[in-house]
C-alpha cells in the first residue's frame, strides 16, 4: 500500500452539546425504559417499543451533535466548498487524512453504533408477542429507514464496509468488508420496506421523524446514485406531485423550522443552539475572519444575479478584505429560553426537483422536462430560465451547476456528487494540485478498526 504524507492531525474546538428535546414534548413524552435494549420487556407493547425507538432518536441526536456536524464540514473541506485559515483538520483540507484521525474515526464508528441499535429494534419488534402487525410494520420500517440512512453515508465515505444486520457481536466483530453493491442492495431493501410501512403523516411536530415521503425521497436519491434513472424519476415525481412540500418557499424562508419544503429535520441539539450548521458556519460577530469560509471556487460559481449569493452567503469585512461564509442558517446561538427559528434540515424538496431533473436529462426524450425542473430552482433564485432545447450534455452541466450552488454545505452533497459523477479527479486535481490523489475519493478505514478486526483491509492510498 502507498503511504500518505505524514501530516499530523490537529483538532479544533468541538462543539459540546447536551441534547434538549424539551421543545418537542410529543417526541419524548414516553420515557425510555430502564430495561436493556433487546430484552423482551422492552418490546412487549407499543408504549414500551415507542419508548425504545425514542431512546434511539435521543442517542442519534446526541451523537449527531458530533457526527452530523462533521458531515458537511469535513466533506466540504475535502471537496471544493469551504476552507479555514486555522490548522485544525488540516488533513481534510489537504486531502491527507490519516487512519488515526479522530474525525475519520467518528464518521465510521458512530453510524455503526446507531446501526446496532436499529438491528436490536428490528429483532425485538419481530420477536414480540405483544405488538400488533401494524405496529410491527411501523416500528420496523422506521428502524430500517435509519439503518439505510447511515449505511448510505458509510459507503459513500469509505466505499466497501462491513454489512451488519444482526446483534450477534461475535459475528459482527470479524465481518469483512462487503462491496458497495451489497451495501446498496441492503439500503434499497430497507428503504422499500420503510416506504411501505411508514405513515404519510409525520409522527412528531416539526418533521423530526421520517415518514413515507421522506423514505420515498431518500430512495429516489439512492436510485440516482445507482444510475437507475427511471425509478429515481418515478419516486421524485410522486413527492413533487403530492403537493405536500411545494411551492418552494422564498430563499429567506427555506431554512426556517416551518419551511414547507423540508422533508426531514433534526431537533434542536441544545437550548442555546438552533441548528448545527448555524453553530458551525455562522460567526458570532462581524469584525473578525470567520473560522470557516467558502472557497473562491464556490464563490465564483454563482451567477452575477443569483440571489442565493446574497441570501445564503454571509460576509465579514476585515481590513478591507471580504470573507464569505455559508449562511443558509442565520442563528449561531439563540437567547436562553427562546424557541429556535431553525432546525437541522436533512433533505429538502429542491433536492428532489434536481434528482428528477438529472434522471430526466439522461433520457433524450425528456430533456425539455428536465429543464422545467431546473427552472423551478432557478426561478426561486431570481435567475432567468434556461431554454428548453438544451443538448443532453448542456442539461447535465446545468444540473451539476444548480446542485453546486443550491445544495452547497449541505449533508455532503457536493463531495458525493463529485465522486458519483466521476468528476472528482479532474476538478479537484486542478484546485488542490499535488495534495490530490485519485484515491482520495475514499476516506481511510480507521486504524483502530483495523486492529480490532483482522479481516478488514485498508483503502488504497493509505
Buried (B, 14 or more C-beta within 10 A) or exposed (E): EEEBEEBEBEEBEBBEBEBBBEBBEEBBEBEBBEBEBBBEEBBBBBEBBBBBBBBBBBBBBBBBBBBBBBBBBBBBBBBBBBBBEBEBBBBBBBBBBBBBBEBBBBBBBBBBBBBBBBBBBBBBBEEBEEBEEEBBBBBBBBBBBBBBBBBBBBBBBBBBBBBBBEBEEEEBEEBEBBEBEBBBBBBBEBBBBBBEBBBEEBBBEBBBBBBBBBBBBBBBBBBBBBEBBEBBBBBBBBBBEEEBBBEBBEBEEBBBBEBBBBBBBBBBBBBBBBBBBBBBBBBEEEEEBBBBBBBEBBEEBBBEEBBBBBBBBBBBEEEEEEBBBBBBBBBBBBEEEEEBBBBBBBBBBBBBBBBBBBBBBBBEEBBEBBBBBBBBBBEBBBBEEBEEEBEBEBBBEBBBBBBBBBBBBBBBBBBBBBBBBEEBBEBBBEEBEEBBBEBBBBBBBBBBBBEEBEEBEBBEBB
